[in-house]
């Protein structure tokens, strides 16, 4: 089963790496194909750059970016990507 955890971000540079690492630790205990989808609204602090830097060693870490339109819009954008592009069977959402 493919599971995608959607994490919308805006100016989360200081804690996104720790969150991704913590999720990865938990994923190792779960017997499913676990993925993280970071939905960043072009954070001016470089949040997306941190995520891109972590993607090299992680095939289950995904990033999409878009204009800042609010948390609800970010979740919808993430859900559509998770279902239509990543082909998720299950979708979770959590704040960064």
C-alpha positions as CSV (number, residue, x, y, z in Angstrom):
1,X,0.0,0.0,0.0
2,X,1.4,3.4,-1.0
3,X,0.9,6.0,1.8
4,X,1.7,9.7,1.2
5,X,2.0,12.2,4.1
6,X,1.3,15.7,2.9
7,X,3.2,18.5,4.7
8,X,2.4,22.1,3.6
9,X,5.1,24.5,4.4
10,X,5.8,28.2,4.5
11,X,9.0,29.5,6.1
12,X,9.8,26.2,7.8
13,X,13.5,26.1,6.9
14,X,14.5,25.8,10.6
15,X,12.5,22.6,11.2
16,X,11.7,20.9,8.0
17,X,14.8,18.7,8.0
18,X,14.1,17.5,11.6
19,X,10.5,16.7,10.6
20,X,11.5,14.8,7.5
21,X,14.1,12.8,9.6
22,X,11.5,12.1,12.3
23,X,9.0,10.9,9.8
24,X,11.6,8.7,8.2
25,X,12.4,7.1,11.5
26,X,8.7,6.3,12.0
27,X,8.3,5.0,8.4
28,X,11.0,2.4,9.1
29,X,8.5,0.8,11.6
30,X,5.5,0.8,9.1
31,X,5.2,-2.1,6.6
32,X,3.9,0.1,3.8
33,X,5.4,2.2,1.0
34,X,5.7,5.5,2.9
35,X,6.2,8.8,1.2
36,X,6.4,12.5,2.2
37,X,5.0,15.2,-0.1
38,X,6.2,18.7,0.9
39,X,3.9,21.4,-0.6
40,X,5.8,24.6,-0.3
41,X,4.3,28.0,-1.2
42,X,7.6,29.5,-2.4
43,X,8.9,30.2,1.1
44,X,11.3,33.2,1.0
45,X,13.4,31.5,3.7
46,X,14.5,28.7,1.4
47,X,12.4,25.8,2.8
48,X,12.2,24.2,-0.6
49,X,16.0,24.3,-1.0
50,X,16.4,22.3,2.2
51,X,13.9,19.7,0.9
52,X,15.7,19.5,-2.5
53,X,19.0,18.9,-0.7
54,X,17.4,16.0,1.2
55,X,15.8,14.5,-1.9
56,X,19.1,13.1,-3.3
57,X,19.2,10.2,-0.9
58,X,15.4,9.7,-0.5
59,X,13.3,8.3,-3.2
60,X,10.2,8.7,-1.1
61,X,10.6,12.5,-0.5
62,X,8.7,14.7,-3.0
63,X,8.3,18.5,-3.4
64,X,5.8,20.6,-5.2
65,X,5.8,24.4,-5.2
66,X,3.1,26.9,-5.9
67,X,1.9,30.4,-5.2
68,X,0.9,31.2,-1.6
69,X,-2.9,30.7,-1.5
70,X,-3.4,29.6,2.0
71,X,-3.3,26.3,3.9
72,X,-6.5,24.8,2.4
73,X,-5.3,25.4,-1.1
74,X,-1.9,23.9,-0.3
75,X,-3.6,20.8,1.1
76,X,-5.9,20.5,-2.0
77,X,-2.9,20.9,-4.3
78,X,-1.0,18.2,-2.3
79,X,-3.9,15.8,-2.3
80,X,-4.4,16.1,-6.1
81,X,-0.7,15.5,-6.6
82,X,-0.6,12.5,-4.2
83,X,-3.6,10.8,-5.8
84,X,-3.0,11.7,-9.5
85,X,0.8,11.8,-9.8
86,X,2.1,9.7,-6.9
87,X,-0.8,7.3,-7.2
88,X,-1.3,7.1,-3.4
89,X,-3.7,4.5,-1.9
90,X,-3.8,6.4,1.4
91,X,-3.2,10.1,2.2
92,X,-2.4,11.7,5.5
93,X,-1.9,15.4,6.2
94,X,0.0,17.2,8.9
95,X,1.4,20.7,9.6
96,X,5.1,21.3,9.6
